[in-house]
Amino acid sequence: MSGCNLTRGCAEDDCGMFRITRLYWVDAGQPTLQLDDPKTDGAYQRCTLDPVCAARTVRGYMNKFIDKDCNGDGTVDCMDYAASHFLSGYSCSAPLDNDYAKTMRSCLAQVAGLAINKS
């Protein structure tokens, strides 16, 4: 979402490299840093600005919508997860932003190329 910018802070209504909103964090189960409490002020920001906690948040969110076939092609795959992340798991059947979809397809092609080259 941010081009893997680890220094990205909070802007508008989202935080961190994955641009996680407070509602997304809540849907993900409100993960926190060790010894933090989700009810304390700043817990959301502290988690979403930490790469490990932010990744845990994304995994929690994806697990909530794990069976969501956003594009209706009969298969739940990376593009469905990308749509859930970008549009929300509740409205992921809407069309993806063209730039975001192009970036995802390019990334998936690179990963597929790496897998083929390692075989």
C-alpha positions in Angstrom: 0.0 0.0 0.0 2.8 2.4 0.7 5.5 0.9 -1.5 7.0 -0.8 1.6 7.8 2.6 3.1 8.8 1.6 6.7 9.1 5.3 7.7 5.5 6.1 6.8 3.6 7.4 9.8 -0.1 8.1 10.3 -1.8 10.3 7.7 -5.5 11.1 7.3 -7.2 7.9 8.6 -4.5 5.3 8.2 -1.2 4.3 9.6 2.0 2.6 8.6 3.4 0.8 5.6 0.2 -1.1 5.1 -2.0 2.0 5.5 -4.1 0.3 8.2 -7.3 2.1 9.3 -8.6 1.9 12.9 -11.7 -0.1 11.6 -9.4 -2.5 9.8 -7.3 -3.0 13.0 -10.5 -3.6 15.0 -11.7 -6.2 12.4 -8.3 -7.8 12.7 -8.8 -8.4 16.4 -7.0 -5.3 17.7 -3.5 -6.8 17.8 -1.0 -5.0 20.0 2.7 -4.8 20.8 3.8 -7.0 23.6 2.6 -5.7 27.0 0.3 -3.2 25.3 -3.5 -3.1 25.8 -5.8 -2.4 22.9 -7.9 -0.2 25.1 -5.1 2.3 25.8 -4.7 5.4 23.8 -2.2 5.0 21.0 -2.3 1.1 20.9 -3.7 1.2 17.3 -0.9 3.6 16.2 1.9 1.8 18.0 0.9 -1.5 16.4 0.3 -0.3 12.9 3.6 1.6 12.9 5.5 -1.5 13.9 6.2 -3.8 10.9 5.7 -7.0 12.8 2.5 -6.0 14.6 1.2 -4.4 11.4 1.8 -7.7 9.5 0.0 -9.5 12.3 -2.9 -7.1 11.8 -3.0 -7.9 8.0 -3.0 -11.6 8.7 -5.8 -11.3 11.3 -7.8 -9.3 8.8 -7.2 -11.8 6.0 -8.2 -14.6 8.2 -11.5 -12.9 8.9 -12.2 -12.8 5.2 -10.4 -16.0 4.2 -13.2 -17.5 2.1 -14.2 -14.3 0.3 -14.1 -14.7 -3.5 -14.1 -10.9 -4.3 -13.8 -11.1 -8.1 -16.3 -14.1 -8.4 -14.0 -16.3 -10.4 -14.6 -19.3 -8.2 -11.1 -19.2 -6.6 -9.9 -17.4 -3.6 -6.4 -16.1 -4.4 -4.0 -13.3 -4.0 -6.1 -10.9 -6.0 -9.0 -11.5 -3.7 -6.8 -10.8 -0.7 -5.6 -7.7 -2.4 -9.2 -6.6 -3.0 -10.1 -7.3 0.7 -7.1 -5.3 1.9 -7.6 -2.3 -0.5 -11.4 -2.1 -0.6 -12.3 -3.9 2.7 -13.6 -7.4 3.1 -17.1 -6.0 3.2 -17.0 -4.4 -0.2 -14.2 -6.2 -2.1 -16.4 -7.0 -5.1 -16.1 -3.4 -6.3 -13.6 -2.8 -9.1 -10.0 -2.4 -7.9 -8.2 0.9 -8.6 -6.4 0.4 -12.0 -3.0 1.4 -10.6 -3.3 -0.9 -7.6 -4.5 -3.9 -9.7 -1.6 -3.3 -12.2 0.9 -3.2 -9.3 -0.5 -6.4 -7.8 -0.5 -8.3 -11.2 3.1 -7.2 -11.8 4.1 -8.3 -8.3 2.4 -11.7 -8.8 4.1 -12.1 -12.2 7.5 -11.4 -10.6 6.9 -14.0 -7.8 5.7 -16.6 -10.3 8.9 -15.9 -12.4 11.0 -16.5 -9.3 9.3 -19.7 -8.5 9.8 -21.0 -12.0 13.5 -20.0 -12.0 14.1 -21.9 -8.8 12.5 -25.1 -10.2 
